[in-house]
Amino acid sequence: MASTVVKQLLTEDEDELLTFFPNDIIVKILERLPVKSLLRYRCVCKDWNDLFKTSSFIKQHLHHSIRGPSLLLQYSFTFFSDIKQLSLLDSETKTLVPLNGPSIYRHLFLRAYIIGSSYGLLCLQLHSFPGRPLYLWNPATREVQRVPDSINNPGGLCSIGFGFSSVVNDYKIVKIYRLVYSREIRVEIFSLSTGSWKEVVEFGNLESMGFICFKQPFAVTDQAMYFYAYKEDGDQFFCRSIVSFDMAKEVFTLIPVPSPNFLENKELITTYENKLALLSHSELWVMEEEPTSGGSEQRWNREFISSGCSPELHPWTIWRDEAVFIGQRPKIRGANREFFLYLLNLTTRKVKEVLISPEYGQVFCAFNYAESLVSIVNGFEHDPES
């Protein structure tokens, strides 16, 4: 609707347009347009070009964009191929639209793994390259930049998280190392606003708890990242807690899981309505802030017990108001194996099947993705007058 209005406006004389429509109305319309349209409209006039670079416009545009995120899938065409493809699921037609990497890095990005998606930016890692470098990429603006190498690479088990903190208005990458022999924890944090890494020296009681690894994938809200923390018990790993990392305060805390038996299922740590959540084929637990006589406390609430989904389905994320599961059907009479997305509406409990393709070999990950004008170089802090 907004795109149609702007197209009609652009056919009019610019002076008449600015006279007929108040400037604040024009800005509100522009805030709701796709990034592709905004990049094209930069040449309409200098005022618009400058407007699209201001932090206030970028924030408001992103505010509207995150209300209706796309579902981003990364997959390979065969089970044994390291060549990966990205696609966005069209929310109306339920078809996949390919998302190509930037041309200069396209051959690299075909072998990159997505670490995370947050507020318009993707964090990717090249596993097959020395040092496993990280990149930040804005698919909407096509801007990409390699993240500087971290302070040190002590080796051992490493988990990586990526997210945006609305408290400090900054994107951050966190690396959590667990050294193999000493069992020592090392943590490094990259800040987009400073463009540099720093070490965290205080871990609270994480080290004393004896955690030996932090399982991927992770979950992220606009305040914290969350990892499963595993502890050694004999010859097996057992998940004891969820580790929360506050991106603004840069501190770790431990959150117990709602039920010891929950982790026996094919569980997923995710977010729902910007809250920490745990999802399996039969349960959805959401961390809620509830008032108490002394203020408030966080408690787990069970949203539903049975979804009707098969235990063979793998939960991948919660997209808008739908839980996303991925499953496959066995070959029938020589036909190719078919992969499906199963979208469970969390309100109606109805399930929709979406055929990905009989040719895709493996889906690696699924993320919520919202378009953004955020600059990887400048973040939000970019005003033409400054």
C-alpha positions as a Markdown table, in Angstrom:
| # | Residue | x | y | z |
|---|---|---|---|---|
| 1 | Met | 0.0 | 0.0 | 0.0 |
| 2 | Ala | 2.8 | 2.4 | 1.0 |
| 3 | Ser | 4.7 | 1.7 | -2.2 |
| 4 | Thr | 1.6 | 2.4 | -4.3 |
| 5 | Val | 1.1 | 5.8 | -2.6 |
| 6 | Val | 4.7 | 6.8 | -3.2 |
| 7 | Lys | 4.6 | 5.8 | -6.8 |
| 8 | Gln | 1.5 | 8.1 | -7.2 |
| 9 | Leu | 3.3 | 10.9 | -5.4 |
| 10 | Leu | 6.3 | 10.6 | -7.6 |
| 11 | Thr | 4.2 | 11.3 | -10.7 |
| 12 | Glu | 3.3 | 14.7 | -9.3 |
| 13 | Asp | 5.3 | 17.9 | -9.3 |
| 14 | Glu | 7.7 | 17.9 | -6.3 |
| 15 | Asp | 6.6 | 21.4 | -5.2 |
| 16 | Glu | 2.9 | 20.4 | -5.3 |
| 17 | Leu | 3.7 | 17.2 | -3.5 |
| 18 | Leu | 5.4 | 18.9 | -0.6 |
| 19 | Thr | 2.6 | 21.5 | -0.4 |
| 20 | Phe | -0.2 | 18.9 | -0.5 |
| 21 | Phe | 1.2 | 16.4 | 1.9 |
| 22 | Pro | 2.7 | 17.5 | 5.3 |
| 23 | Asn | 6.4 | 16.4 | 5.6 |
| 24 | Asp | 5.6 | 14.2 | 8.6 |
| 25 | Ile | 3.0 | 12.2 | 6.6 |
| 26 | Ile | 5.5 | 11.7 | 3.8 |
| 27 | Val | 8.1 | 10.5 | 6.3 |
| 28 | Lys | 5.7 | 8.0 | 7.9 |
| 29 | Ile | 4.9 | 6.6 | 4.4 |
| 30 | Leu | 8.6 | 6.2 | 3.6 |
| 31 | Glu | 9.3 | 4.5 | 6.9 |
| 32 | Arg | 7.1 | 1.6 | 5.8 |
| 33 | Leu | 8.7 | 1.0 | 2.4 |
| 34 | Pro | 11.1 | -1.9 | 1.5 |
| 35 | Val | 14.8 | -1.0 | 1.6 |
| 36 | Lys | 15.0 | -1.7 | -2.2 |
| 37 | Ser | 12.5 | 1.1 | -2.8 |
| 38 | Leu | 14.2 | 3.5 | -0.5 |
| 39 | Leu | 17.6 | 2.9 | -2.2 |
| 40 | Arg | 15.9 | 3.7 | -5.5 |
| 41 | Tyr | 14.2 | 6.8 | -4.1 |
| 42 | Arg | 17.5 | 8.4 | -2.9 |
| 43 | Cys | 17.8 | 10.1 | -6.2 |
| 44 | Val | 14.4 | 11.8 | -5.9 |
| 45 | Cys | 15.8 | 14.7 | -4.0 |
| 46 | Lys | 18.6 | 15.6 | -1.7 |
| 47 | Asp | 16.3 | 15.9 | 1.3 |
| 48 | Trp | 15.2 | 12.2 | 0.9 |
| 49 | Asn | 18.8 | 11.1 | 0.4 |
| 50 | Asp | 19.8 | 12.8 | 3.6 |
| 51 | Leu | 16.7 | 11.6 | 5.5 |
| 52 | Phe | 17.4 | 7.9 | 4.7 |
| 53 | Lys | 20.8 | 8.2 | 6.4 |
| 54 | Thr | 19.6 | 9.7 | 9.7 |
| 55 | Ser | 19.6 | 7.5 | 12.8 |
| 56 | Ser | 16.0 | 8.5 | 13.6 |
| 57 | Phe | 14.7 | 7.4 | 10.2 |
| 58 | Ile | 16.7 | 4.1 | 10.3 |
| 59 | Lys | 15.3 | 3.3 | 13.7 |
| 60 | Gln | 11.7 | 4.0 | 12.8 |
| 61 | His | 12.0 | 2.0 | 9.5 |
| 62 | Leu | 13.5 | -0.9 | 11.4 |
| 63 | His | 10.7 | -0.6 | 14.0 |
| 64 | His | 8.1 | -1.3 | 11.3 |
| 65 | Ser | 10.2 | -3.9 | 9.6 |
| 66 | Ile | 10.7 | -6.2 | 12.6 |
| 67 | Arg | 6.9 | -6.4 | 13.0 |
| 68 | Gly | 6.6 | -8.6 | 9.9 |
| 69 | Pro | 9.9 | -10.4 | 9.5 |
| 70 | Ser | 10.7 | -12.9 | 6.7 |
| 71 | Leu | 11.7 | -16.5 | 7.3 |
| 72 | Leu | 15.3 | -17.0 | 6.2 |
| 73 | Leu | 16.5 | -20.5 | 5.4 |
| 74 | Gln | 20.0 | -21.8 | 4.7 |
| 75 | Tyr | 20.2 | -25.2 | 2.9 |
| 76 | Ser | 22.3 | -27.3 | 0.6 |
| 77 | Phe | 21.2 | -29.0 | -2.6 |
| 78 | Thr | 22.7 | -32.4 | -1.5 |
| 79 | Phe | 23.5 | -34.0 | 1.8 |
| 80 | Phe | 27.2 | -34.1 | 1.0 |
| 81 | Ser | 27.7 | -30.6 | -0.5 |
| 82 | Asp | 29.3 | -27.7 | 1.4 |
| 83 | Ile | 27.7 | -25.3 | -1.1 |
| 84 | Lys | 24.9 | -23.4 | 0.6 |
| 85 | Gln | 21.9 | -21.4 | -0.6 |
| 86 | Leu | 19.9 | -18.7 | 1.2 |
| 87 | Ser | 16.2 | -18.2 | 0.5 |
| 88 | Leu | 13.4 | -16.1 | 2.0 |
| 89 | Leu | 10.0 | -17.6 | 2.5 |
| 90 | Asp | 7.3 | -15.4 | 1.0 |
| 91 | Ser | 4.7 | -15.0 | 3.7 |
| 92 | Glu | 1.7 | -14.9 | 1.3 |
| 93 | Thr | 2.6 | -17.4 | -1.5 |
| 94 | Lys | 4.6 | -19.7 | 0.8 |
| 95 | Thr | 7.3 | -20.0 | -1.8 |
| 96 | Leu | 11.1 | -19.6 | -1.5 |
| 97 | Val | 12.8 | -16.6 | -3.0 |
| 98 | Pro | 16.6 | -16.9 | -3.5 |
| 99 | Leu | 18.8 | -14.5 | -1.6 |
| 100 | Asn | 22.1 | -14.0 | -3.2 |
| 101 | Gly | 25.3 | -12.9 | -1.4 |
| 102 | Pro | 27.1 | -9.8 | -2.4 |
| 103 | Ser | 28.8 | -10.4 | -5.8 |
| 104 | Ile | 32.4 | -9.7 | -4.6 |
| 105 | Tyr | 32.0 | -12.3 | -1.8 |
| 106 | Arg | 29.6 | -14.7 | -3.4 |
| 107 | His | 32.0 | -17.5 | -3.8 |
| 108 | Leu | 32.9 | -17.2 | -0.1 |
| 109 | Phe | 29.4 | -16.9 | 1.1 |
| 110 | Leu | 28.4 | -20.1 | -0.6 |
| 111 | Arg | 30.5 | -21.9 | 2.1 |
| 112 | Ala | 29.5 | -19.7 | 5.0 |
| 113 | Tyr | 27.4 | -20.7 | 8.0 |
| 114 | Ile | 24.9 | -18.2 | 9.4 |
| 115 | Ile | 25.7 | -17.6 | 13.1 |
| 116 | Gly | 22.7 | -15.4 | 13.7 |
| 117 | Ser | 20.2 | -12.8 | 12.4 |
| 118 | Ser | 19.4 | -9.7 | 14.4 |
| 119 | Tyr | 17.7 | -6.4 | 13.5 |
| 120 | Gly | 18.6 | -6.5 | 9.8 |
| 121 | Leu | 22.1 | -7.8 | 10.0 |
| 122 | Leu | 23.5 | -11.3 | 9.5 |
| 123 | Cys | 26.6 | -12.7 | 11.1 |
| 124 | Leu | 28.4 | -15.4 | 9.1 |
| 125 | Gln | 31.4 | -17.7 | 9.6 |
| 126 | Leu | 33.6 | -19.3 | 7.0 |
| 127 | His | 34.4 | -22.7 | 8.5 |
| 128 | Ser | 36.6 | -23.9 | 5.7 |
| 129 | Phe | 39.0 | -20.9 | 5.9 |
| 130 | Pro | 42.0 | -20.5 | 8.2 |
| 131 | Gly | 40.9 | -18.8 | 11.4 |
| 132 | Arg | 37.3 | -19.2 | 10.6 |
| 133 | Pro | 36.7 | -15.5 | 9.9 |
| 134 | Leu | 33.4 | -13.8 | 10.8 |
| 135 | Tyr | 31.5 | -11.4 | 8.5 |
| 136 | Leu | 28.7 | -9.0 | 9.1 |
| 137 | Trp | 26.3 | -8.6 | 6.2 |
| 138 | Asn | 23.2 | -6.4 | 5.5 |
| 139 | Pro | 21.4 | -8.3 | 2.7 |
| 140 | Ala | 19.1 | -5.4 | 2.0 |
| 141 | Thr | 21.8 | -2.8 | 1.4 |
| 142 | Arg | 24.3 | -5.4 | 0.1 |
| 143 | Glu | 26.9 | -3.9 | 2.6 |
| 144 | Val | 29.4 | -6.5 | 3.9 |
| 145 | Gln | 32.4 | -6.3 | 6.1 |
| 146 | Arg | 34.8 | -8.7 | 7.7 |
| 147 | Val | 35.0 | -8.7 | 11.4 |
| 148 | Pro | 38.5 | -8.0 | 12.8 |
| 149 | Asp | 40.2 | -11.1 | 14.2 |
| 150 | Ser | 39.6 | -11.6 | 17.8 |
| 151 | Ile | 42.2 | -10.9 | 20.5 |
| 152 | Asn | 43.4 | -14.5 | 20.7 |
| 153 | Asn | 42.2 | -17.9 | 19.6 |
| 154 | Pro | 42.9 | -20.2 | 22.5 |
| 155 | Gly | 41.4 | -23.2 | 20.8 |
| 156 | Gly | 39.1 | -25.7 | 22.5 |
| 157 | Leu | 35.3 | -25.7 | 22.2 |
| 158 | Cys | 33.9 | -22.4 | 21.0 |
| 159 | Ser | 30.3 | -21.1 | 20.8 |
| 160 | Ile | 29.4 | -17.9 | 19.1 |
| 161 | Gly | 26.4 | -15.6 | 19.6 |
| 162 | Phe | 25.2 | -12.5 | 17.7 |
| 163 | Gly | 22.6 | -9.9 | 18.7 |
| 164 | Phe | 21.5 | -6.4 | 19.0 |
| 165 | Ser | 21.0 | -4.7 | 22.4 |
| 166 | Ser | 18.3 | -2.0 | 22.4 |
| 167 | Val | 19.6 | -0.8 | 25.8 |
| 168 | Val | 23.0 | 0.3 | 24.4 |
| 169 | Asn | 21.9 | 0.6 | 20.8 |
| 170 | Asp | 24.7 | -1.7 | 19.6 |
| 171 | Tyr | 25.3 | -5.0 | 17.8 |
| 172 | Lys | 27.6 | -7.5 | 19.6 |
| 173 | Ile | 29.3 | -10.8 | 18.9 |
| 174 | Val | 30.3 | -13.0 | 21.8 |
| 175 | Lys | 32.7 | -15.9 | 21.7 |
| 176 | Ile | 32.7 | -18.4 | 24.6 |
| 177 | Tyr | 35.7 | -20.7 | 24.7 |
| 178 | Arg | 36.1 | -23.7 | 26.9 |
| 179 | Leu | 39.8 | -24.9 | 26.9 |
| 180 | Val | 40.0 | -28.7 | 26.5 |
| 181 | Tyr | 42.8 | -29.4 | 29.0 |
| 182 | Ser | 42.5 | -26.8 | 31.7 |
| 183 | Arg | 38.6 | -26.5 | 31.4 |
| 184 | Glu | 39.1 | -22.7 | 31.7 |
| 185 | Ile | 36.5 | -20.4 | 30.2 |
| 186 | Arg | 37.5 | -17.5 | 28.0 |
| 187 | Val | 35.1 | -14.9 | 26.7 |
| 188 | Glu | 35.6 | -12.2 | 24.0 |
| 189 | Ile | 33.1 | -9.6 | 22.9 |
| 190 | Phe | 33.0 | -7.6 | 19.6 |
| 191 | Ser | 31.1 | -4.3 | 19.5 |
| 192 | Leu | 30.0 | -2.9 | 16.2 |
| 193 | Ser | 30.0 | 0.7 | 17.6 |
| 194 | Thr | 33.7 | 0.4 | 18.6 |
| 195 | Gly | 34.7 | -2.0 | 15.8 |
| 196 | Ser | 36.9 | -3.9 | 18.3 |
| 197 | Trp | 37.1 | -6.9 | 20.6 |
| 198 | Lys | 37.6 | -7.1 | 24.3 |
| 199 | Glu | 38.0 | -9.8 | 26.9 |
| 200 | Val | 35.5 | -10.5 | 29.7 |
| 201 | Val | 37.3 | -11.5 | 32.9 |
| 202 | Glu | 34.3 | -12.0 | 35.2 |
| 203 | Phe | 32.0 | -14.9 | 34.6 |
| 204 | Gly | 30.1 | -15.1 | 37.9 |
| 205 | Asn | 29.7 | -18.8 | 38.9 |
| 206 | Leu | 30.0 | -20.2 | 35.3 |
| 207 | Glu | 33.5 | -21.5 | 35.8 |
| 208 | Ser | 32.8 | -23.0 | 39.2 |
| 209 | Met | 29.8 | -24.9 | 37.8 |
| 210 | Gly | 32.1 | -26.9 | 35.5 |
| 211 | Phe | 30.4 | -26.3 | 32.2 |
| 212 | Ile | 32.4 | -27.8 | 29.3 |
| 213 | Cys | 30.5 | -26.5 | 26.3 |
| 214 | Phe | 27.8 | -24.1 | 25.2 |
| 215 | Lys | 25.6 | -25.7 | 22.6 |
| 216 | Gln | 24.5 | -24.0 | 19.4 |
| 217 | Pro | 22.1 | -22.7 | 18.3 |
| 218 | Phe | 21.6 | -19.8 | 20.7 |
| 219 | Ala | 18.6 | -17.5 | 21.2 |
| 220 | Val | 18.6 | -13.8 | 21.4 |
| 221 | Thr | 16.2 | -11.1 | 22.5 |
| 222 | Asp | 16.9 | -7.3 | 22.3 |
| 223 | Gln | 18.6 | -7.5 | 25.7 |
| 224 | Ala | 20.3 | -10.9 | 26.1 |
| 225 | Met | 21.7 | -14.0 | 24.4 |
| 226 | Tyr | 20.9 | -17.5 | 25.7 |
| 227 | Phe | 22.9 | -20.7 | 25.4 |
| 228 | Tyr | 22.4 | -24.2 | 26.6 |
| 229 | Ala | 25.3 | -25.0 | 29.0 |
| 230 | Tyr | 26.5 | -28.6 | 29.2 |
| 231 | Lys | 28.2 | -30.3 | 32.2 |
| 232 | Glu | 30.2 | -33.5 | 32.1 |
| 233 | Asp | 28.9 | -36.4 | 34.1 |
| 234 | Gly | 30.9 | -39.6 | 33.4 |
| 235 | Asp | 31.1 | -40.3 | 29.7 |
| 236 | Gln | 28.1 | -38.2 | 28.7 |
| 237 | Phe | 27.2 | -34.5 | 28.6 |
| 238 | Phe | 24.2 | -33.3 | 30.5 |
| 239 | Cys | 22.5 | -30.0 | 30.1 |
| 240 | Arg | 22.1 | -28.4 | 33.5 |
| 241 | Ser | 21.1 | -24.8 | 32.8 |
| 242 | Ile | 20.6 | -22.0 | 30.3 |
| 243 | Val | 23.3 | -19.4 | 30.3 |
| 244 | Ser | 22.1 | -15.8 | 29.8 |
| 245 | Phe | 24.5 | -13.1 | 28.6 |
| 246 | Asp | 23.2 | -9.6 | 29.2 |
| 247 | Met | 24.6 | -7.6 | 26.2 |
| 248 | Ala | 24.4 | -4.2 | 27.9 |
| 249 | Lys | 25.9 | -5.1 | 31.3 |
| 250 | Glu | 28.1 | -7.9 | 29.7 |
| 251 | Val | 27.4 | -10.3 | 32.6 |
| 252 | Phe | 26.4 | -13.9 | 32.7 |
| 253 | Thr | 23.6 | -15.5 | 34.7 |
| 254 | Leu | 22.2 | -19.0 | 35.0 |
| 255 | Ile | 18.6 | -19.9 | 34.3 |
| 256 | Pro | 17.2 | -23.4 | 35.2 |
| 257 | Val | 15.3 | -25.3 | 32.6 |
| 258 | Pro | 11.6 | -25.7 | 33.4 |
| 259 | Ser | 11.7 | -29.5 | 33.6 |
| 260 | Pro | 14.6 | -32.0 | 33.7 |
| 261 | Asn | 12.6 | -34.3 | 31.3 |
| 262 | Phe | 12.1 | -31.5 | 28.8 |
| 263 | Leu | 15.6 | -31.9 | 27.4 |
| 264 | Glu | 15.0 | -35.5 | 26.5 |
| 265 | Asn | 12.9 | -34.3 | 23.5 |
| 266 | Lys | 14.1 | -32.6 | 20.3 |
| 267 | Glu | 14.1 | -29.3 | 22.0 |
| 268 | Leu | 15.0 | -25.8 | 20.7 |
| 269 | Ile | 16.1 | -22.7 | 22.5 |
| 270 | Thr | 14.4 | -19.8 | 20.8 |
| 271 | Thr | 12.4 | -16.6 | 21.5 |
| 272 | Tyr | 8.7 | -15.9 | 21.4 |
| 273 | Glu | 7.4 | -12.3 | 21.5 |
| 274 | Asn | 10.9 | -11.2 | 22.4 |
| 275 | Lys | 11.0 | -13.6 | 25.4 |
| 276 | Leu | 13.2 | -16.6 | 26.0 |
| 277 | Ala | 11.3 | -19.8 | 25.0 |
| 278 | Leu | 11.9 | -23.5 | 24.7 |
| 279 | Leu | 10.1 | -25.5 | 22.0 |
| 280 | Ser | 9.7 | -29.2 | 21.2 |
| 281 | His | 7.1 | -31.0 | 19.1 |
| 282 | Ser | 4.8 | -31.2 | 22.1 |
| 283 | Glu | 5.6 | -28.3 | 24.4 |
| 284 | Leu | 6.3 | -24.6 | 24.4 |
| 285 | Trp | 7.7 | -22.9 | 27.5 |
| 286 | Val | 8.0 | -19.1 | 27.7 |
| 287 | Met | 9.9 | -17.1 | 30.3 |
| 288 | Glu | 7.5 | -14.5 | 31.7 |
| 289 | Glu | 8.1 | -11.6 | 34.1 |
| 290 | Glu | 5.5 | -11.9 | 36.8 |
| 291 | Pro | 4.8 | -9.4 | 39.6 |
| 292 | Thr | 5.5 | -10.4 | 43.2 |
| 293 | Ser | 5.1 | -8.7 | 46.6 |
| 294 | Gly | 8.8 | -7.8 | 46.4 |
| 295 | Gly | 8.7 | -6.6 | 42.8 |
| 296 | Ser | 8.9 | -9.2 | 40.0 |
| 297 | Glu | 10.5 | -12.5 | 39.1 |
| 298 | Gln | 10.9 | -14.6 | 36.0 |
| 299 | Arg | 9.0 | -17.8 | 35.7 |
| 300 | Trp | 8.5 | -20.5 | 33.1 |
| 301 | Asn | 4.9 | -20.8 | 31.7 |
| 302 | Arg | 3.8 | -23.7 | 29.6 |
| 303 | Glu | 1.9 | -22.4 | 26.5 |
| 304 | Phe | 0.6 | -25.7 | 25.2 |
| 305 | Ile | 1.2 | -29.4 | 25.8 |
| 306 | Ser | 0.5 | -31.1 | 22.5 |
| 307 | Ser | 0.8 | -29.6 | 19.0 |
| 308 | Gly | -0.2 | -32.6 | 17.1 |
| 309 | Cys | 3.2 | -32.6 | 15.3 |
| 310 | Ser | 5.1 | -35.8 | 14.8 |
| 311 | Pro | 8.1 | -36.4 | 17.1 |
| 312 | Glu | 10.2 | -36.9 | 14.0 |
| 313 | Leu | 9.9 | -33.2 | 13.1 |
| 314 | His | 12.7 | -30.9 | 14.1 |
| 315 | Pro | 11.8 | -27.5 | 15.6 |
| 316 | Trp | 13.9 | -24.6 | 14.0 |
| 317 | Thr | 12.5 | -21.3 | 15.1 |
| 318 | Ile | 9.3 | -19.3 | 16.0 |
| 319 | Trp | 8.4 | -17.0 | 13.1 |
| 320 | Arg | 5.8 | -14.4 | 13.7 |
| 321 | Asp | 3.0 | -16.4 | 15.4 |
| 322 | Glu | 4.1 | -19.8 | 14.0 |
| 323 | Ala | 6.4 | -22.5 | 15.2 |
| 324 | Val | 8.6 | -23.7 | 12.4 |
| 325 | Phe | 9.4 | -27.4 | 12.1 |
| 326 | Ile | 11.3 | -29.2 | 9.3 |
| 327 | Gly | 10.6 | -32.8 | 8.3 |
| 328 | Gln | 11.0 | -35.1 | 5.3 |
| 329 | Arg | 9.0 | -37.8 | 3.6 |
| 330 | Pro | 10.7 | -41.0 | 2.6 |
| 331 | Lys | 11.2 | -41.9 | -1.1 |
| 332 | Ile | 8.2 | -43.5 | -2.7 |
| 333 | Arg | 8.6 | -45.6 | -5.8 |
| 334 | Gly | 12.0 | -44.1 | -6.7 |
| 335 | Ala | 10.9 | -40.4 | -6.2 |
| 336 | Asn | 13.2 | -38.0 | -4.5 |
| 337 | Arg | 12.9 | -37.4 | -0.8 |
| 338 | Glu | 10.7 | -34.4 | -0.2 |
| 339 | Phe | 11.4 | -31.8 | 2.5 |
| 340 | Phe | 8.6 | -29.8 | 4.1 |
| 341 | Leu | 8.2 | -26.9 | 6.4 |
| 342 | Tyr | 5.5 | -27.4 | 9.0 |
| 343 | Leu | 4.1 | -24.1 | 10.3 |
| 344 | Leu | 2.2 | -24.5 | 13.5 |
| 345 | Asn | 0.0 | -21.5 | 14.3 |
| 346 | Leu | 0.4 | -20.9 | 18.1 |
| 347 | Thr | -3.0 | -19.4 | 18.3 |
| 348 | Thr | -5.2 | -21.7 | 16.3 |
| 349 | Arg | -3.0 | -24.8 | 16.6 |
| 350 | Lys | -3.5 | -25.5 | 12.9 |
| 351 | Val | -0.6 | -26.8 | 10.9 |
| 352 | Lys | 0.3 | -25.9 | 7.3 |
| 353 | Glu | 2.7 | -27.9 | 5.1 |
| 354 | Val | 5.1 | -26.0 | 2.8 |
| 355 | Leu | 7.1 | -28.0 | 0.3 |
| 356 | Ile | 10.6 | -26.7 | 0.2 |
| 357 | Ser | 11.8 | -28.7 | -2.8 |
| 358 | Pro | 12.4 | -32.4 | -3.6 |
| 359 | Glu | 15.9 | -31.4 | -4.6 |
| 360 | Tyr | 17.2 | -29.7 | -1.4 |
| 361 | Gly | 19.4 | -32.0 | 0.6 |
| 362 | Gln | 19.6 | -30.5 | 4.0 |
| 363 | Val | 18.3 | -27.4 | 5.8 |
| 364 | Phe | 21.0 | -26.1 | 8.2 |
| 365 | Cys | 19.1 | -23.3 | 9.9 |
| 366 | Ala | 16.1 | -21.0 | 9.9 |
| 367 | Phe | 16.0 | -17.4 | 11.2 |
| 368 | Asn | 13.7 | -14.4 | 11.4 |
| 369 | Tyr | 15.0 | -11.7 | 9.2 |
| 370 | Ala | 13.9 | -8.1 | 8.9 |
| 371 | Glu | 15.1 | -5.6 | 6.4 |
| 372 | Ser | 17.2 | -2.7 | 7.6 |
| 373 | Leu | 19.1 | 0.4 | 6.5 |
| 374 | Val | 21.6 | 0.0 | 9.3 |
| 375 | Ser | 25.1 | 0.5 | 8.2 |
| 376 | Ile | 27.7 | -2.0 | 9.2 |
| 377 | Val | 30.3 | 0.7 | 9.1 |
| 378 | Asn | 28.4 | 3.3 | 11.1 |
| 379 | Gly | 25.6 | 1.4 | 12.8 |
| 380 | Phe | 22.8 | 3.8 | 13.8 |
| 381 | Glu | 25.1 | 6.7 | 14.5 |
| 382 | His | 25.2 | 8.2 | 11.0 |
| 383 | Asp | 23.8 | 11.7 | 10.3 |
| 384 | Pro | 24.8 | 13.7 | 7.3 |
| 385 | Glu | 25.1 | 16.9 | 9.3 |
| 386 | Ser | 27.5 | 15.4 | 11.8 |
